Amino acid sequence: MTLTIIRTLILFTVVVVVLRLMGKRQIGQLQPYELVIIIMLSELAAIPMQDIGIPLLSGLLPILTLLVAEVALSYIALKSVKARDFICGTPVVLIEGGKIVEKEMQRSRYNINDLLEELRSKNFPDIADVEFAILETSGHLSVIPKSQKRQLVPQDLNLSTRYEGLPLALVIDGQVMDKNLQKAQLKPGWLKSELDKFGIKSFKEVLFASLDTQGKLFYQVKSKT
């Protein structure tokens, strides 16, 4: 019993590390070969978990082999355009110039209902509003609307806007993010004095606090339960 638990924890840790080394991707963003590797990893990890008669090393070796294969394929795809096209495929234009490209639809085995469903999910219920629709290698559909149907932006009205960068998280669940404070060229003393203005005496009371690029502090205290 104890041996099974230990083997399971070891295999779980190895698989998590392998997936981390493969990079941060959602399932919908995986290339076909990456999805195959993940499926194989789960199967390979399950076998030595269930059968303690199989040496642990025999279970780890195929997993590490798949990791090496994935890293090698990713490196080759990174360095070679031809290899990238072969390994990952190429984007397919399903709508071009406002017209459905039937040949590409058939080649991709993508029917009209699938196309309309994806367009609705992108907030384009009317196909007449679409200039281009591109089926990406990840399976996602990228939609470019016609110029008359795109959202209005400040540039269209010749309006100047201030720079907006990413807000910096300063406190998360009562813990001060020292790196972000340093990036903002601030000190914990400044943050404490700012929170004191709102009657907050300790960082432990803060659920979340952030600072935007305009210097505005946002905070939320923990609920009292």
Backbone bond lengths (Angstrom), bond angles and torsions (degrees), N, CA, C in turn:
res aa  C-N    CA-C-N  psi(-1)  N-CA   C-N-CA  omega(-1)  CA-C   N-CA-C  phi
1 M - - - 1.461 - - 1.539 110.82 -
2 T 1.342 114.03 -50.14 1.468 119.07 -179.93 1.523 110.87 -63.17
3 L 1.334 115.79 -40.16 1.463 120.41 179.87 1.523 111.14 -62.69
4 T 1.333 116.77 -39.63 1.465 120.69 178.93 1.523 111.03 -63.64
5 I 1.327 116.37 -42.08 1.467 120.80 179.45 1.522 110.74 -63.46
6 I 1.329 116.22 -44.34 1.468 120.61 -179.35 1.525 110.68 -63.42
7 R 1.358 116.24 -45.40 1.462 120.32 179.41 1.530 110.93 -61.84
8 T 1.321 116.19 -40.47 1.466 120.78 -179.95 1.522 111.04 -63.44
9 L 1.339 116.32 -43.98 1.463 120.59 -179.95 1.530 111.01 -65.02
10 I 1.341 116.60 -39.93 1.463 120.45 179.04 1.526 110.52 -64.05
11 L 1.328 116.71 -47.30 1.467 121.01 -179.36 1.526 111.03 -65.53
12 F 1.336 116.55 -39.18 1.464 120.12 177.58 1.520 110.56 -61.10
13 T 1.332 116.38 -45.09 1.461 121.04 179.97 1.525 111.16 -62.41
14 V 1.328 116.08 -43.70 1.466 120.57 -179.47 1.528 110.71 -62.49
15 V 1.333 117.05 -45.55 1.470 120.69 -179.01 1.526 110.76 -63.57
16 V 1.333 117.28 -41.68 1.475 120.84 178.02 1.523 110.36 -61.55
17 V 1.343 116.65 -44.55 1.467 120.55 178.81 1.527 110.54 -62.18
18 V 1.326 116.52 -43.05 1.466 120.81 179.40 1.527 110.76 -60.98
19 L 1.321 117.02 -44.82 1.469 120.58 179.88 1.521 110.95 -65.39
20 R 1.319 116.91 -36.22 1.469 120.45 176.90 1.522 110.49 -64.98
21 L 1.324 116.67 -40.63 1.460 120.51 179.25 1.525 111.93 -68.42
22 M 1.321 116.71 -25.33 1.458 120.45 177.79 1.521 111.84 -73.58
23 G 1.336 117.40 -16.32 1.454 120.77 177.75 1.517 111.63 108.55
24 K 1.342 115.20 162.72 1.458 121.61 -178.18 1.529 109.73 -87.87
25 R 1.317 115.36 110.20 1.459 120.63 178.37 1.516 108.86 -143.97
26 Q 1.340 115.11 145.60 1.442 119.35 170.51 1.529 108.32 -82.45
27 I 1.342 115.85 162.05 1.460 119.92 -178.25 1.528 110.62 -56.22
28 G 1.332 117.05 -41.20 1.453 120.59 -177.99 1.515 113.75 -70.13
29 Q 1.324 118.14 -11.30 1.454 121.41 -179.14 1.527 112.61 -101.15
30 L 1.331 116.87 -0.88 1.459 120.31 -176.70 1.525 111.00 -74.29
31 Q 1.324 115.12 141.67 1.449 120.24 170.08 1.528 108.26 -73.97
32 P 1.346 118.59 157.71 1.469 120.09 -177.73 1.523 114.05 -53.27
33 Y 1.353 117.03 -43.31 1.464 118.58 -178.28 1.529 111.40 -68.26
34 E 1.345 117.08 -29.84 1.463 120.09 177.97 1.528 110.72 -70.06
35 L 1.330 115.85 -38.92 1.465 119.90 178.00 1.525 110.79 -64.60
36 V 1.340 116.68 -40.42 1.466 121.28 177.72 1.527 110.28 -61.50
37 I 1.319 116.36 -43.09 1.467 120.52 -179.81 1.521 111.23 -63.20
38 I 1.326 117.17 -41.48 1.467 120.55 179.87 1.530 110.57 -64.72
39 I 1.328 116.99 -42.07 1.468 120.22 178.37 1.532 110.19 -62.64
40 M 1.336 115.83 -43.75 1.466 119.75 179.37 1.520 111.53 -65.48
41 L 1.328 117.27 -36.11 1.465 120.88 178.47 1.526 110.98 -60.79
42 S 1.340 115.66 -45.08 1.463 119.27 -178.79 1.531 110.96 -63.84
43 E 1.348 116.22 -38.93 1.467 119.83 179.60 1.523 110.88 -68.56
44 L 1.334 116.30 -43.82 1.465 120.20 -178.47 1.526 111.70 -65.46
45 A 1.332 116.29 -35.95 1.465 119.83 -179.76 1.527 111.27 -71.98
46 A 1.345 116.77 -31.26 1.469 120.08 -176.70 1.524 112.32 -71.50
47 I 1.330 117.00 -32.43 1.473 120.22 -175.47 1.530 112.25 -62.73
48 P 1.351 119.93 -55.02 1.480 118.49 179.19 1.529 113.25 -69.62
49 M 1.331 117.71 -18.09 1.471 119.37 175.13 1.522 110.12 -68.25
50 Q 1.328 115.86 -40.71 1.461 121.06 -175.12 1.522 112.59 -81.68
51 D 1.324 116.39 -32.06 1.465 120.59 -175.98 1.527 110.00 -116.83
52 I 1.330 116.04 101.91 1.470 119.50 -177.95 1.523 111.26 -74.00
53 G 1.345 116.48 -6.48 1.451 119.28 177.13 1.516 112.53 -74.98
54 I 1.331 115.98 -17.08 1.461 120.67 177.79 1.524 108.63 -84.18
55 P 1.338 118.01 125.45 1.475 119.34 178.26 1.527 110.93 -56.30
56 L 1.329 115.41 141.04 1.466 120.06 -177.56 1.529 111.23 -59.44
57 L 1.331 115.88 -37.48 1.460 120.19 -179.44 1.530 111.16 -62.51
58 S 1.337 116.09 -35.31 1.459 120.44 178.93 1.532 111.16 -65.92
59 G 1.323 115.99 -26.80 1.464 119.61 176.32 1.511 112.64 -83.05
60 L 1.336 116.38 -32.42 1.461 120.47 -178.24 1.527 112.62 -77.43
61 L 1.323 116.45 -33.34 1.466 120.47 -175.37 1.532 112.81 -60.47
62 P 1.342 120.05 -47.51 1.473 119.28 177.69 1.532 112.53 -63.00
63 I 1.341 116.69 -35.35 1.460 120.16 179.42 1.522 110.47 -64.27
64 L 1.331 116.40 -45.38 1.463 120.37 179.01 1.533 111.11 -67.65
65 T 1.334 116.70 -32.47 1.464 120.33 176.48 1.520 110.79 -63.95
66 L 1.331 116.11 -42.12 1.469 119.91 177.54 1.522 111.06 -64.33
67 L 1.332 117.01 -37.10 1.465 120.14 177.52 1.523 110.21 -61.33
68 V 1.333 116.36 -47.12 1.465 120.50 179.17 1.529 110.41 -60.81
69 A 1.346 116.30 -41.65 1.468 120.21 179.82 1.526 110.89 -63.60
70 E 1.342 117.19 -41.62 1.466 120.49 -179.65 1.515 111.42 -66.04
71 V 1.341 116.62 -43.94 1.464 120.62 179.23 1.528 110.31 -63.57
72 A 1.324 116.40 -40.30 1.468 120.56 179.88 1.524 111.05 -65.00
73 L 1.326 117.12 -45.13 1.461 120.84 179.20 1.525 111.30 -63.90
74 S 1.328 116.30 -40.28 1.467 120.53 178.84 1.526 110.86 -64.12
75 Y 1.331 116.34 -40.44 1.469 120.76 179.65 1.525 110.64 -66.45
76 I 1.337 116.22 -43.10 1.470 120.36 178.90 1.534 110.15 -62.96
77 A 1.335 116.06 -43.50 1.469 120.02 179.19 1.519 111.42 -65.17
78 L 1.321 116.48 -30.87 1.463 120.64 179.25 1.519 111.46 -70.13
79 K 1.322 117.21 -35.11 1.459 121.98 -173.22 1.532 113.68 -93.28
80 S 1.313 117.98 -23.39 1.460 120.66 -174.74 1.527 110.95 -125.08
81 V 1.325 116.49 124.49 1.468 120.92 179.52 1.528 109.97 -68.22
82 K 1.342 117.27 -42.59 1.459 120.91 -179.42 1.521 110.83 -63.04
83 A 1.339 115.59 -43.34 1.463 119.39 178.34 1.526 110.93 -65.07
84 R 1.318 116.17 -37.40 1.470 120.87 179.16 1.520 110.19 -63.20
85 D 1.327 116.33 -42.86 1.466 119.90 179.08 1.524 111.13 -63.36
86 F 1.345 116.03 -38.21 1.465 120.21 -178.88 1.525 111.34 -72.44
87 I 1.342 116.66 -43.05 1.467 121.18 -175.54 1.523 111.71 -76.56
88 C 1.334 115.99 -45.97 1.468 120.71 -173.39 1.521 113.68 -100.12
89 G 1.351 116.61 -17.83 1.449 119.42 -175.05 1.523 110.78 86.04
90 T 1.324 116.55 -178.34 1.463 121.86 -179.91 1.525 110.01 -127.79
91 P 1.326 117.59 150.97 1.466 119.66 176.32 1.527 111.50 -60.54
92 V 1.326 116.00 149.11 1.467 121.88 -178.58 1.523 108.93 -120.49
93 V 1.328 116.66 128.28 1.465 121.74 178.90 1.518 108.98 -84.72
94 L 1.338 117.21 112.98 1.459 121.83 -178.80 1.522 112.13 -93.61
95 I 1.336 115.91 -29.83 1.473 120.75 174.14 1.517 107.16 -127.88
96 E 1.297 116.69 125.59 1.459 121.67 -178.93 1.519 109.48 -132.83
97 G 1.335 115.25 125.32 1.462 119.41 -179.02 1.511 112.90 62.21
98 G 1.334 116.64 29.12 1.461 120.59 178.79 1.513 114.35 83.99
99 K 1.349 117.64 2.39 1.454 121.04 -178.58 1.531 111.14 -119.66
100 I 1.325 115.53 140.88 1.463 120.97 178.46 1.526 109.70 -70.24
101 V 1.315 116.20 131.11 1.468 121.33 178.37 1.529 107.36 -91.81
102 E 1.334 116.22 96.52 1.454 121.34 -173.48 1.532 112.42 -61.21
103 K 1.317 116.65 -40.02 1.459 120.68 -177.65 1.525 110.79 -60.47
104 E 1.339 116.89 -43.73 1.471 120.95 -179.85 1.521 111.34 -71.48
105 M 1.328 115.98 -33.50 1.466 120.00 176.59 1.526 109.79 -61.79
106 Q 1.337 116.77 -45.00 1.459 121.09 -179.54 1.527 110.88 -67.45
107 R 1.335 116.29 -41.51 1.467 120.07 -179.05 1.526 111.50 -64.30
108 S 1.327 115.98 -34.73 1.468 120.75 -179.25 1.522 112.24 -88.86
109 R 1.362 116.18 -0.93 1.462 121.51 -176.72 1.532 110.61 52.66
110 Y 1.316 113.31 47.63 1.471 122.13 -177.94 1.525 107.13 -115.10
111 N 1.333 117.53 115.26 1.462 118.83 -177.41 1.526 111.38 -91.78
112 I 1.322 114.90 170.62 1.468 120.88 -176.22 1.527 111.44 -61.66
113 N 1.331 116.68 -39.09 1.468 119.51 179.90 1.526 111.45 -62.69
114 D 1.350 116.36 -40.85 1.464 120.26 176.56 1.522 110.43 -60.63
115 L 1.324 115.47 -44.19 1.462 120.65 -178.67 1.520 111.19 -62.71
116 L 1.327 116.43 -46.32 1.469 120.18 -179.32 1.525 111.10 -64.64
117 E 1.325 116.27 -38.05 1.473 120.13 178.68 1.520 111.10 -62.93
118 E 1.332 116.27 -45.15 1.460 120.11 179.55 1.522 111.38 -65.71
119 L 1.323 117.16 -38.25 1.469 120.42 178.90 1.523 110.37 -64.92
120 R 1.329 116.65 -40.30 1.473 119.19 178.05 1.519 111.08 -63.93
121 S 1.339 116.22 -37.44 1.467 119.57 178.88 1.527 111.80 -66.55
122 K 1.340 116.67 -21.77 1.464 121.84 177.36 1.529 111.55 -95.58
123 N 1.346 116.47 12.24 1.471 122.68 -179.99 1.532 112.93 67.20
124 F 1.332 115.06 36.69 1.460 120.92 173.33 1.528 108.64 -127.22
125 P 1.344 116.65 78.43 1.472 119.30 -178.38 1.523 113.12 -69.12
126 D 1.336 117.33 -22.58 1.460 121.76 -178.97 1.522 109.67 -106.53
127 I 1.328 115.91 114.73 1.459 120.37 -177.98 1.528 111.96 -63.96
128 A 1.333 116.69 -20.31 1.467 121.11 179.41 1.525 111.87 -68.56
129 D 1.333 117.36 -15.10 1.469 120.89 179.76 1.522 112.65 -86.09
130 V 1.329 117.30 -5.75 1.464 121.79 -171.89 1.528 111.29 -98.51
131 E 1.328 116.19 129.13 1.468 121.40 176.13 1.538 110.31 -90.58
132 F 1.351 115.43 -46.70 1.463 120.71 178.97 1.526 109.38 -136.54
133 A 1.315 116.45 142.51 1.459 123.04 170.24 1.520 106.90 -133.08
134 I 1.319 116.24 123.09 1.466 121.29 -173.48 1.518 109.33 -121.08
135 L 1.316 115.58 123.65 1.464 121.25 176.28 1.519 108.20 -84.74
136 E 1.337 116.53 109.90 1.460 121.18 -176.01 1.526 110.82 -76.97
137 T 1.315 115.61 166.36 1.463 120.36 -178.06 1.530 112.11 -65.44
138 S 1.326 117.05 -21.94 1.470 121.03 178.42 1.525 111.63 -80.13
139 G 1.354 116.84 -9.51 1.458 120.44 -177.27 1.512 113.21 98.45
140 H 1.326 117.74 -8.43 1.459 121.31 177.57 1.525 110.42 -78.64
141 L 1.318 115.50 151.26 1.460 121.16 178.53 1.524 109.30 -104.22
142 S 1.329 116.01 120.84 1.462 121.35 175.69 1.520 108.58 -95.66
143 V 1.333 116.40 131.42 1.461 121.05 -174.78 1.524 110.22 -119.44
144 I 1.325 115.95 128.81 1.464 122.17 175.55 1.527 107.50 -115.41
145 P 1.328 117.56 112.74 1.470 119.44 -177.00 1.529 112.31 -75.61
146 K 1.310 115.19 164.09 1.463 120.06 173.45 1.519 108.92 -65.25
147 S 1.325 116.50 150.89 1.465 120.93 -173.75 1.528 111.66 -58.35
148 Q 1.344 116.68 -31.60 1.468 119.00 179.98 1.524 112.65 -74.11
149 K 1.323 116.44 -15.74 1.464 120.30 -174.76 1.528 113.09 -109.48
150 R 1.316 117.17 1.26 1.457 118.85 -179.28 1.528 109.89 -76.49
151 Q 1.306 115.70 160.03 1.462 120.12 179.37 1.524 110.61 -70.17
152 L 1.315 114.78 145.46 1.458 120.41 178.56 1.527 109.74 -72.36
153 V 1.330 116.93 133.54 1.460 122.23 178.68 1.529 108.61 -121.83
154 P 1.359 118.23 158.70 1.463 120.78 -178.75 1.530 114.02 -52.82
155 Q 1.318 116.72 -33.62 1.465 119.61 -179.02 1.529 111.61 -62.91
156 D 1.342 116.32 -32.92 1.457 119.58 178.68 1.524 111.72 -63.42
157 L 1.341 116.74 -26.91 1.465 121.96 -179.63 1.524 111.92 -102.43
158 N 1.352 115.43 10.30 1.471 120.90 -178.85 1.523 112.23 56.70
159 L 1.331 116.12 38.08 1.465 121.48 178.19 1.520 109.67 -98.66
160 S 1.309 116.32 136.70 1.461 120.78 176.21 1.526 109.02 -88.63
161 T 1.302 116.28 144.20 1.458 121.27 -179.01 1.518 110.23 -127.37
162 R 1.305 115.38 155.17 1.456 120.46 177.07 1.519 110.20 -79.66
163 Y 1.321 114.80 154.82 1.470 119.90 178.16 1.525 109.48 -66.79
164 E 1.316 116.19 135.71 1.459 121.76 176.01 1.522 108.93 -126.02
165 G 1.310 115.91 109.60 1.459 120.25 176.55 1.517 110.40 -97.95
166 L 1.312 115.94 -166.98 1.457 120.59 179.17 1.522 110.49 -83.14
167 P 1.326 118.01 133.26 1.467 120.14 174.29 1.524 110.31 -63.17
168 L 1.316 115.35 150.22 1.461 120.74 178.59 1.525 109.47 -101.38
169 A 1.317 116.34 126.48 1.462 120.62 175.88 1.525 108.40 -75.45
170 L 1.320 117.05 120.37 1.465 121.49 -177.90 1.525 112.63 -100.07
171 V 1.335 116.15 -33.02 1.465 120.55 178.12 1.524 108.23 -137.16
172 I 1.317 116.53 129.59 1.457 122.08 175.68 1.515 108.49 -128.59
173 D 1.315 115.55 116.02 1.468 121.98 178.55 1.526 111.90 51.82
174 G 1.323 116.06 45.50 1.454 121.65 175.84 1.513 115.08 83.49
175 Q 1.342 117.61 -4.17 1.459 121.46 -178.57 1.531 109.93 -103.52
176 V 1.324 116.40 127.91 1.462 121.87 -179.92 1.532 109.47 -78.00
177 M 1.325 116.28 130.46 1.465 122.00 177.67 1.535 109.01 -87.38
178 D 1.318 116.23 90.46 1.462 121.17 -174.59 1.534 112.50 -60.92
179 K 1.339 116.86 -38.82 1.469 119.87 -179.14 1.523 111.38 -61.38
180 N 1.329 116.39 -41.45 1.461 119.96 -179.99 1.523 111.67 -70.26
181 L 1.329 116.33 -34.26 1.472 119.48 175.28 1.530 110.12 -63.07
182 Q 1.328 115.86 -42.88 1.462 119.83 178.12 1.519 111.13 -64.41
183 K 1.330 116.98 -38.93 1.466 120.89 179.26 1.534 110.40 -63.34
184 A 1.331 116.24 -34.62 1.466 120.48 178.34 1.523 111.73 -85.48
185 Q 1.337 115.97 1.82 1.467 122.09 -178.88 1.528 111.53 57.65
186 L 1.328 113.94 43.98 1.458 121.02 178.79 1.522 109.53 -124.74
187 K 1.325 115.33 166.04 1.458 121.32 -179.56 1.525 109.92 -121.03
188 P 1.345 116.52 156.45 1.462 119.70 179.26 1.524 112.76 -55.08
189 G 1.338 116.47 -31.19 1.465 119.69 179.23 1.518 111.72 -62.07
190 W 1.331 116.92 -39.32 1.474 120.52 178.10 1.521 110.26 -63.92
191 L 1.330 115.91 -44.40 1.459 119.96 -179.16 1.522 111.15 -63.59
192 K 1.329 116.14 -40.21 1.464 119.67 -179.63 1.523 110.67 -65.42
193 S 1.336 116.37 -40.59 1.466 118.86 -179.81 1.529 110.92 -67.17
194 E 1.333 117.02 -35.05 1.466 119.98 178.72 1.523 110.73 -67.68
195 L 1.330 116.41 -41.10 1.456 119.91 179.56 1.528 111.43 -70.85
196 D 1.336 116.00 -29.94 1.468 120.09 176.68 1.525 111.67 -60.04
197 K 1.336 115.99 -31.10 1.464 120.25 179.92 1.525 111.96 -62.92
198 F 1.343 115.87 -23.94 1.468 120.49 -179.30 1.524 111.81 -103.50
199 G 1.330 115.14 13.37 1.456 119.90 177.09 1.513 114.36 80.13
200 I 1.322 116.92 17.51 1.471 121.22 179.67 1.524 108.10 -96.47
201 K 1.313 116.33 117.42 1.459 120.91 -173.54 1.532 113.54 -94.45
202 S 1.321 116.53 -19.59 1.467 119.16 -176.72 1.520 110.06 -140.56
203 F 1.337 115.52 146.07 1.459 120.16 175.82 1.522 111.13 -62.02
204 K 1.325 116.89 -27.10 1.459 121.42 -178.55 1.526 112.10 -62.89
205 E 1.341 116.68 -20.71 1.463 120.82 -179.95 1.526 112.21 -78.93
206 V 1.344 116.26 -13.53 1.465 120.62 -171.58 1.525 110.47 -94.24
207 L 1.319 115.82 126.24 1.464 120.86 174.51 1.523 110.09 -78.23
208 F 1.330 115.37 -44.52 1.465 120.03 -179.04 1.524 109.55 -157.00
209 A 1.320 115.22 140.93 1.467 120.78 174.70 1.522 108.07 -145.46
210 S 1.337 115.51 139.26 1.465 119.59 -179.28 1.523 109.55 -142.99
211 L 1.319 114.60 161.27 1.465 121.93 -179.51 1.520 108.17 -125.86
212 D 1.356 117.30 124.10 1.461 118.92 179.59 1.522 110.42 -87.73
213 T 1.326 116.33 177.01 1.469 121.05 -175.33 1.521 112.67 -70.46
214 Q 1.319 117.21 -12.01 1.467 120.48 176.72 1.530 111.89 -93.30
215 G 1.344 115.99 2.01 1.462 120.42 177.98 1.515 113.89 85.37
216 K 1.340 117.48 13.67 1.457 121.00 -179.40 1.520 110.01 -89.61
217 L 1.320 115.88 128.52 1.460 121.66 -178.02 1.525 109.99 -92.76
218 F 1.315 115.78 127.53 1.463 122.22 173.67 1.525 108.02 -110.75
219 Y 1.336 116.66 139.49 1.464 118.73 178.52 1.525 109.77 -147.92
220 Q 1.309 114.82 158.21 1.459 121.82 172.41 1.522 107.59 -145.63
221 V 1.323 115.45 128.66 1.468 119.67 -178.97 1.523 109.70 -86.17
222 K 1.323 114.99 159.77 1.451 120.35 178.62 1.520 109.70 -70.38
223 S 1.314 115.91 146.96 1.465 119.98 177.17 1.520 109.46 -73.33
224 K 1.296 116.82 144.27 1.465 122.02 -178.77 1.526 109.00 -92.38
225 T 1.325 114.35 107.30 1.466 118.69 -179.08 1.526 110.31 -118.42
